[in-house]
Amino acid sequence: MRIRFKGAHIVDPGRVNERKDLVVRDGLVETLVDPSVPEEDPDTGIVDVTGMTLVPGLIDLHVHLREPGAEYKETIETGLKAAVRGGFTAVCPMPNTDPVNDNAQVTQFLINRAGELGLCRVYPVGAITEGLKGTGLAEHGEMKTAGIAAISDDGNPVEDSRLMRRAMEYAGSLGLLVISHSEDRALSRYGAMNEGAVATGLGIKGIPNAAESAFVMRELALAELTDTPIHIAHVSCRESVEVIRNAKKRGVKVTCETAPTISH
């Protein structure tokens, strides 16, 4: 089957950023065509997408499918249906399930269930430490064989720097990305909003930016020491962005993400 999508603005980062018609044959991109060129193949289906934007399938590095253990919040099926509806063709579910994805059995369950559904690709993220407790390394090698693409303790920082170094060395030897929740809980503990005049005026304990940026600096130092790729999750302050930018200039293998918000 050949389909021509007409009138969309096509964005393929680094390659295309303009209004073109996209021609797809049997589910694969065949070519881009100038909108003024008429369609000569009478068997080609025409889909009018004027005013829309067409992009390659998106990948979400940080999702929570909640299954197993918290299906009342989300299941693999509902999560993947939401993903494909939003244009995501691959997702990386975090390991904070119950049981935790810290072993090959849970990893295989996620992959098998996703395969049964056939909705989008799933690249599980395994736990850095057993049970996300921060005390001992999980079985990264077995999980890698089962199919994980990265390791993370999700919303828990690995507070023991020596343990984090070992995790990064091990991950590097396996070709796994390390995803860090960078938070100094001694600084952030009991905080409920950003530290400053507003928090003081409201009588609410604040969280200083250093609670994040200090841990980001540690992760970057360990990434540089071990020559292991690090991904800093949900960056939220200027200081973190600055140190990440500087680390990139030094050649540290670092990427990052933020959590977009919508203001009304």
N, C-alpha and C positions, 0 to 999 in steps of 0.2 A: 504494500500500500504506500502511495506517495501523497504527502500532505504539504501544502504551502500555507504557512502562517503569515498573514498579511498585516502590515501596518504597525508592527511593534517596534519599540526602541530596544535594540539588542545590546546587551552589555556582557562582554567576555573579558574580564580584567586583563589588561596588557595586550589585548588583540583587537577587540571591537568595542566601539561605543558610539553607535549611530543607528539611524532608522534604516532597517533592511527587512526584506522578506526572508524567512527561514524555511528551507525545504528539507523535509524529513522523509526518508524512505525506509520502510520496515523498522521503524523505531530508531534509526540512526541518522544523524545530521548528514545531509548530502551536500548542500551548498547554501550560500547566501546570495540573494538576488536583489538587484535594485528594484524598488517598488514600481517604477515606471515601466518595467519590462513585462509585457503581457504573458500570461501562461499559455503555452502552446499544447500541453498534454491534456487532452479532454478527460483523462482518467484521474487526474490529480485533484484531490479534495482541497477545497479552499476554506480556511478558517480565518475569520476577521478578528484580529486582536488589536485593532486600532486603539491607541491610548494606553496600552499595557506595556510592561517591560518584560522581556525574555532574558533569562540568565541561565547559566549552567546549573545543574542540580546543586543545591546548597548542602553544606555539611555542618552539623551542630556538634561541637566538641564537648558539650557539657549538658547532658540531659539526665532526667531521673525517671526511669520507667517503673520503679517501685515494686516490680515483681521479680522474685518471690518476696512475700512477707507483708506487703502493704497494698494489696490489690484494691482496697477501698479508696485509695488515693489515685491510683493509676495502674493499668496493666500494660504488658508489652503490646497487646493489640491496640488499645486505645491510644497509647503513646505514639505508636508508629503510624496510626491513621491520622493523628494530628500532625505528625511530621510531614507526611506526603501531601497533605492538604495545604500546608504552608510552603511547599516547594523544596522540602529537604529530602534528598535521596540517600543520605547516610547520617547516622547518629552514633554518638559515643556515650552509652549509659554509664553513669557513675556507680561505684561498687557498694553504695550504702543501702543494700537490700538486707533482707533477713531470711536466710543466712547471708552474711556478707560475701561478696564475690572476692574471696581470698583463696580460692582453690579451683582446680580444673573442672570439678563437677558443676559448680554454679556457672562458670563461664560457658561450658558446653550446653547447659540448659538454656541460657539466653540465646545462644547462636541457633540451637535447634528450633526453639520456639519461633524466632524471627524467620527462620527458613521455612517453617510451615505456613506462616502468614504470607510471605512473599511480597511484602509491602515496600520495604527499602532495606538498604544494607545496614548492618549493625556491627560496630567495632567496640566490643566491651572494654571498659577500663577496669583493670584489676586493682585490688587494694595494695598499698605499699606495705602496710603492716597487718598482722593477723588481727582480724576483728576490728580493724581501724583503731586499735588501742594504743599504737605508738610505742610498743615495747619490743616487738620482734618482727623480723621480715616475713612476709607471706611467701608462698611458693611461686615466685615469678616465672621460673623456668617452666613449670608444669602448666601455668596459666597461659604462657606464651605459646606453648605447643597446642593448647586448646583453642587459642584464637584471640587473646587480648591484644590491643594495639598500644596500650599505655598503662601506667600505674598512677594511682592517686589515693590519698586518704580522704578525698572529697572535702567536706567542710571541716576536717580536723587537720591542724598543722602537725607535722612531725617535729616535735619540740627538741628531741635529742639530735644534736647536730652530727654526732658521730654516726648514729643510725641512719640519718638522712644521707650522709656521705656514702655509706655502704650500699644503701638502696640505689643511689645514682650510679655507682660503679657497676653494680650488678645489672641494672637496667641498661646501661651503656653497652655491656658485653652481649646483651640479648637483642639490642636494637630497639628498645622500648623507649617511648617518650615518658618523661616524668612530669606530672601535672601537680602544681603546688597550690595549696590554700595557705597563703602567706599571712599569718596573724600571730603576733606576740600576745598570748592570752594574759600574761601578767600585766600588760598595759591596757588591754581591752576589757578585762573582766568587769562584769556588772554594767558596762556601758550600754547605752541605748540610742545614742545619736552622736553626731560629730561634735568633738570638743570645741568649745568657744563661748562667746558671749550669750548666744541664744540658749545653749544648754544650761549655762549658769543661771540665766534669768528664769528659766523654767524649773530650776531645781532638779535637773536630770543629769545623771552622771554621763560625761562625754567620753568619747574614744578619740585619742590623738591620732593624727595621720601616721605618726611614727610606729604605731602598733602594726601597721601594714608594711610601710616602707623599710623598716629595720629588718623584717623577715625577708622581704624581697631582696635586700642587699645580701643577706646570708645565702639565699638560694642561688643568686648569681655568682657569688664567690665559690660555692660548691660546684656549680656547673662549669665554671672556669677551671677549677682544680681537677675535676674528673673528666673534662671534655665531653660532657653528656648533655644532650638537648633538654631544656627545661621550658615548661609552659606555665606562666603565672596566671592563675584563674582570677576572674572578676576583679580586676584592678580598679581601684576606686579613688585614688588620690594623686595629685600632681607630682608629689615627690617620687612615687613609684614609677610613674611614666618617665621622669627625668633619668632615674638610675637605669631603667631598662633601655632607654634610648642610648645612653652612654655605653652600656654593656654591649649593645649591638655594634657600636662603632669600634669596640675593642675586638670584635669577632666572637663574642660569647654566643652560643647557640641558644637564643632565647626568643620565644614568642609570648604573646599575652592576649587576653580578652578582657572585655568589660561587660557589664550588665546594663544594656540600654534601658532607659526609663522614658515614659511618656508623660509629658506635663499637660495639664488641662487649663 
